[in-house]
């Protein structure tokens, strides 16, 4: 009763998607030739094939330690679930800072367009928003979770895997912490990384892989909020979101990252899409340069659409229209109220000074704040607050076409447990879908041979 064709360790996004796809791909030979395992119609478009009466899906067991599947998926995108990014493969690769070349093969097998077709096909209507971000029309991550559960239709048990059973270099099954064993010639590790441990991502997969001889690239937080030195003095800004600003990260005044978008002030520093992306560059700096003298700063251009001359003219116009207004009440047309108060304090201009008395030199200082509002980086938040994990099972030991281990036959990996991650915008879930799909194809091919 405990014998299966495939055991999936982890019922998260990658594990559940793998199970559903493997149930869909029929591991049946056609004469002497193995069938085409990439389901596409005559026009080359991705489609989910229906199993014929003669087809015999393999038996799959998902072993998940949480009571509920896909807990992390249910909270992604602030509960809306940014399923994928509506772009081409090359754009996805440019948004994968960690081992992008490893992902080329699996992304070619299962593209963003394929992912959108798949989710629409299992009953999740989609919409595309700014930056190509794709969400369910309902704005409910729970709809994605339920659709994946229905599509997988796979037996599961609630337990925690303690180890992979390997004999003579081949997978034989898994052993759980309560002593229960399940046998199978194929095991997929899809346990996630270390981010959001409350959802079950506690690094179990790293130990399982290590015990099988795999190398683990030390996990670090990726896409993580940044702590700043000035945060204690700017608590009033906590919760304030800035849109369409430009953020620059500098290391000893050398620009490392610069991008326009949205960010958020917090009680410890800053967060939001721009900051999360900047944090990945900060991580790389930390590895390369650990000098204590290094000064890392974030520079915010609050008005990137206006050059200094145009912005100065705008400020002068506002001042001339309200000549007797006090400076502390003069910036409401250019800044949110909370931000305006901070600008007044940082400018060095007396809050009670009439705007018609402000000097050119004082106005230059004000302009500098608009175009270069600086924050000093102290560090990043801990990994349990990161969106994803940077690090994991070394890609050098995984076949990029099938996600099978190069060290142990029948052992596969999918999702965040692998040393790959993407920027915000749906790219990390694309990694989960593509690696899981490649693993499903790899298992089918192995079972056909």
N, C-alpha and C positions, 0 to 999 in steps of 0.2 A: 504493500500500500504506500510505502514511502519512496517508490521509484518513479523518477520522472525523466523526461528527455532534457529538460532545461530547468535550472533553478536560478531565479533572479533574487539577488540580495539587495533589498531596498525597493520600496513601493512609491518612490517619488516620481517626478516628471519623467526622467530618463527610463527608469525601470518599468513604469506602467506603459509608457509609449512602446518600449521594446516588446513587452508581452503582447500588446495589442497588434503590433505589426507582425510579430512572429506567428500569431494565430491567423493572420490574414494571408501571409505568404505561405503557399502550400509546398512543403518539402517533398515533392513528388517528382520522380524522373519521367521524362518523356522519351521512351525507348532508351537509347544509349546516351542521349544528350540531357544535360541538366536544364530545366526550364529557365527562362529569363526571370531572375529574381527581382528585377526592378519593375514594378507595376506601372506601365505606361500604355496609353492607347495608341492607335495608329498614327496620330498626329504628334506623338512624343510627349503628350501632357501626362502628368502624374495622375493616377487613379487608384482607388482602393479596389483590388479585384475581389470578386465573390468566389468562395470556394465551391467547387463542384461536388456532386454527391460522392464521387470516387475519391475525392481528396481526403487525407487523414491528417488533420492538424496534430502537431506534436503536443505532448503533455507538458504543461508549464506550471511551476509553483513559484509564487512570490513570497519571500520571507521578509516581513516588515515588523520592526520592533514597536512602532507606534500603533495606537488603536486605529487612527485614521490615516489613509493614504494621502500623499501629496500635500502635507501641511504647509510646506514652504511655498509651493505653487499657489496655494489659496491666498497668500498674503502678498504676492509679487505685484508690482505696479500699484502699490497702495490699495490692494484688494481688487484691482481692475484686470490684472494679468496682461502684460505686454507680451503677447504670444510670440511675435516674430517681428522682423523689420522688412518692409516691402521694398526690397532692393535686389540687386544681382549678387552673384557669388563673390565677385571681386570686391564689392563694397563691404560685404561681410568680412572678408579676409583683412581688409584695411582696418576693421574695427575689432580685430582680435590681436591684442598686443603680445600675447603669450603663445608662442609656437603656432603661428598661423599656417605655415606650410604643412604641418601635420594634418590640418583640417581640410585641405583642398580636396582630397579624394572623397571623404564622406559628404562634404558640402555639394560636390558635383553629383553624388547619388541622390541626395535629398536637399533640394534648394529651398530658399524662402518661399518661392512660388508654390512648390510642392507642399510645404507646411500649410500654407493658406488654403490650398485645395483640400488637403486632408481634413483640417478642422471644419471647414464649411461642409465637407462630406459627412462628418459625424454629428452634424446638427448644431454647430456653433457659428452663427452669422458674424461676420467680421466687418470692422471699419478701420480706415487708415487715417492717422492724425499727423500732426506736425513731426517732421523728421522721419517720416516713413514708419512710425510706430503703429503697430497693428494691435487692436484690442477687440474683445467680443463686443457686439453691438449693445449688449445688456450692461456692459461695464462691470460684470460680475465674474471674478476669478472662479467662483464656485461652479459656474456653468461649464467652464473648461475642465475642471476636476471631474465633474459628473460625466461629461462626455467621454473622457479618457477611461473612466471606470467601465462605462458601458462597452466601449470598443475593445477593452482588454479581455473582459469575460473570462478571467483567469482565476484558478484556485489560489487562495492565499492562506497563510498562517501567521499569527502574531507570535513572533519569537525573535531572538537576537542571535545572529550567527557568530560563533566563537572562532571558527576556523574553516578553511577549505581543505577537504580531504584530497590529497594528491598521492598517487602511486606511480612510480616509474615515469615521472614527468607528465602524467595525464591526470586530469580532474576526474574524481570519482564521486564527489558529492560535497555536502557541508555538514558540520556538526554545530549544534546550537548550545547556548549556555546551560540549558537544562538537561543536556545529555542526549537530546533527540538528534537523530541523524537522518538525512535525506540523501538518497543516492541519485546521481545524474552524471552523464558524461560531459555536460556543458554547464558552466556557472558564469553568470554575469554579475559583476560587482558594480552596483549603481547606487552607492550609499551617500553620495554627495561629499561635500568638503567639511569645513569647520565653521562656516558662516551660519548665523541664526541657529545655534545649537538647540534652542528650545523646540525647533521643528524636527529634531532628530539627527541633524548633521553634526555628529560628534567625533568624526574621524575614524569610525570603525573600519572603513574600507582601506585606510592606510595600513592598519595592522594586518588585515587579511592579506593584502598584497605583499607586504614585507615578509610575512611568514612563508609566502610562496616564492621568495627570492627577488622580489621587485624592489627597485630603488624609489624612494620617495623624495621628491624635491621639497625642501622644508616649506610648509604652508605659512602664508602671510596674508594679511587682510588685503583685499582688492575691492575697489569701488567702495571706499570707506570715508566717512566724514573726517574733517580735519580740525584739530584743536589749534586755537590761536592765542597768542599772548595777551591780546587786547580784550578777550571775551569778558573777563570780570568787570571791566569798566563800561561794557556796552550791553549789559543785560536787557536794557529796554528794547534792543533790536531783536531779541529772541522771538522766533516765529515769523519774522518779516521775510517775505519772498521778493526777490528782485528778478524781473524778467527782462530779456533782451539787453543784458549787460555783457561786457567782455571781461573775462577773467584771465589773468596771466600769472603763471608760477615762475618765480626766478630763484636761482641759486647763485648767491654772491653777485647779484645784479645781472646774471646771464639768464635770458629767457629760455625756459625749458618747455613750457606749454602755454598755449594761448588759444582761446576759443570763446565764441559768443553763445549765450543761452540763458539758462535759469539757475539761480542759486538761492540758498536759504540760510538765514542767520539762526544760530542755536545758542543755548546757554553756555556751551563749551567752545564755540567757534562757528564753523560754517558747514553746510551740507548742500544737498541738491545735485541735479545732474552734472553741472559744470564742475563742482567740487569733487564729486565721486570720480569723474574722469581724470581730473588733475592728480588725485591721490595715487593713481597707478604710476604716474611719472615720478611722484615723490618717493614711492617705493623703490623704483629703479635707482634714484639718486642715493638712497640710504644704503643700497648694496655697494655702489661704486665708490661713494665718497662719505666717509664717516668722520671727517675732521670736525673737531669741536668748534672751530672758528667759522664753519659754514653758516651763512645767514640765508634762510629761505623765507621768501615772502610771497604773499598773494596780492596782486594789484588789480583793483576793480575799476574799470572804465564804466561809470554809471550811464554815460550818454555816448555810446560808441557811434551813433549815427551822426553826431555833430562834431566837427573839428573845433579846435579851441577858438578860432576867430568867430565862427558862427555861434558857438555857445556863449562867448563873451557878449556878442551883440544881443543875444536873447536875454541875458542877465541884465544888461544895461536897459533894455526896453522895459523889463519888469520893474526895475528900479525907478525909471523915469515916470512910469504910470502911477507909482505910489511913493512919491518923494519923501513923504514924512513918516513912512512906515518904519518901524523898528526892524533891525536886521533879523532878529529872532523870529519874526513873523513874515519874512520876505521870500522864503524858499518853497512855499506850499505848492506853487505851480510847477516846480521842477522835481520835487522829491516827495516820497511818502512822509507823513508827519514825524514818525520815529526817526527816520534817516535824516530829516532836516535838522532835528535837534542835535544829532551827533555832528553834523557838518558845522553847525554854528559853534559848537564847543571846540572842534578841531581847527577851525579856521584862524583862531587867534584874534578874531574881530569881536569887539564888545557886543554882546547880545542886544543891548539897548541903543546902540548907535543907529541914527537915522540913515537910511540907505543912500540919501543924497550926500552924505558926508564920508562915505566909504572911499578910500583912496584907490588909485590904480594898482598899487603894490598889494593892497589887501584883496582886491578883486582877483589878482593873479594867483594868490594863495587859494582862493575859493575855487578858481578854475582848476588848479592842480588837484584839489580834492575830488572834483567831478571826474577828471580823467585818470587819476592815479590814487585811488583810495587804498591805502596799504594796510595789510595785516601781517603780522609776523607768525610764521608757522612754528608751533611747538612740537607737533607730532600728529599721528593719526589715532583714531579711536581703536579699541581692541577688535580682534577678529570676529568676536561674536556680534559685533554691530556692522560688519561688512556685508555687502550684497552678495559677493562671491569670494571664493578662495583662490589666491595666487599660489600655485604649487600643487603637488599631488603626485600621482604615479607618473614616472618618467615616460615621455612619449618615445624615447629611444628603444623602449622595451615593449612597444605595442605596434602591431601591424596597422597602419593608418587606413587601409582599405577595408579591414574586417573588424578592427578593434580587438582582435585576439592577441593574447599574450605571446611574446616571442620566446618565453621561458617555459610556459606550461601549456600543453595542448588542452583545448576545451575551456580555457579561462578567458573571459572577455571583460571589457570595461566600457562604461557609458556615463556621460555627464560630467559633473563637477569633480568627481574623484580623480579625473585625468588632469595633468598639468597643462590646462588650457583655460583661458577665460576671455570674455569680450567686454567691450564698453557697454554702457547703458543704452537702451533702445531696442531691446528684444534679441540682442545678439547672443546672450548666454543661453536663452532657451533654444535658440537655433542650434547651438552647439549640442544641447541635450538631445534634440530631435535627430540631428544628423548622425551623431555618434551611435545613438540607439538604433537607428535605421541600418547603419553599416554593420552593427553587431548582429542584427536580425538576419540580414542577408548572409553574413559570414557563417552563422549557425546553420542556416538552411543549406548553404553550399556544402558545409562539412557533413551534414547528415545525408546529403545526396551522394556523397562520394564513398 
